[in-house]
Amino acid sequence: GAAPLRVESELITAAGGVIDVFQEVAPGQTVAVVNQPADRFQTVLVTFQDPLERWDSVHVELERAPGEARRVLALSAVEPSGRWSAERPAGAPRTFRYHTRQVGRDGALRDDGWKEAAGSLLLVGDPDVQVGSVQVILLGPPDLMAVQLRLVSLAPPPGVEGAVETLIEPGQPPFQARLPFRRGAERRYRVEGQVFLADGERQIDPRDETAEVLLLQVG
């Protein structure tokens, strides 16, 4: 007749739980789609960020609460993201616990221990690091032989070396320096170095800069 059809379903979860789902199908509707209730599951996208390319991989262990089932995601530059999903009681807070173990390209290990987080996105690796590029263009006299240059980030992330050193020669293409900064920090860096001329050497006195393109007048 013209009355709607009531559909009752039971979803059996991987953990053995049962979730009842009810819906009404309008007259004339020929397809009934059974979806998992949004308020009974929590899905988190885990994304690996490594702007300095210093980590080989990161293993992320996740659980909804202490003592509950855990899952491990192995992320790297080849596979930088994964999803974790868990059933949760209706009305429960959308919090979870995670534990990361990171393997550096130099073989170093970093274990950050268990932490609590919330939401649907989890950034791991170096999420508090941003990289600023500085293009260095060298301007000098005809007798310029080379410039030993050092750029130092004035807002480096904790535990990260914030200096870049290079030797620039005349005729060389503009040098691109990648400096690490704390996420959200102003791009400020210090420039210093040494100029090598045919008649001797001169110092580049330290000075602070913020420019993305650095015109280096020496000699």
Buried (B, 14 or more C-beta within 10 A) or exposed (E): EEEEEEEEEEBEEEEEEEBEBEBEBEEEEEEEEEEBEEEBBBEBEBBBBBBBEBBBBBBBBBBBEEEEEBEEBEBBEEEBEBEBBBBBEEEEEEEBBBBBBBBEEEEEEEEEEEEEBEEEEBEBBBBBBBEBEBBBEBEBEEEBEBBBBBBBBBBBBEEBEBBBEBEBEBEEEEBEBEBBBBEEBEBBBBBBBBBBBEEEEBEBEEEEBEEEEBEBEBE
